[in-house]
Amino acid sequence: MDISAQIKDSLISRIKNSDNLNFLKALQTIFDASEESLYELSADQEKSIQTGREQIKNGQFHTNENVISEMKEWLSKK
């Protein structure tokens, strides 16, 4: 077992066995803070998301079923 797996197992065990609310809240804060950076978007990313939302709002999109159907048709011609 690698060191990463050992640390994870140890942490999981300690969390499961803890009744210390302050300890658990502190861990929750750490996890929340580390996840926040996952959601930081660049200006270009935010602009792309806004563009996509506008396209959806204006009906400029394809359904999943439509795309799958078109792909099957295209593949059948190969």
TAKA-V998715 format. One line per field, one symbol per residue. phi: phi as a letter, one per 30 degrees, with the letter a starting at -180 (. if undefined). psi: psi as a letter, one per 20 degrees, with the letter a starting at -180 (. if undefined). A space follows every 10 residues. Layout:
BEGIN
phi=???
psi=???
END
This chain:
BEGIN
phi=.ddddddedd dedddedccd dddddddddd dddddeddcd cddddddddd ddddddecic acdedddddd dddddddd
psi=prhghggggg ggghghipjo hgghhggggg gghhhhhhjp qrhggggggg gghggghjjm rqqggggggh gggghii.
END
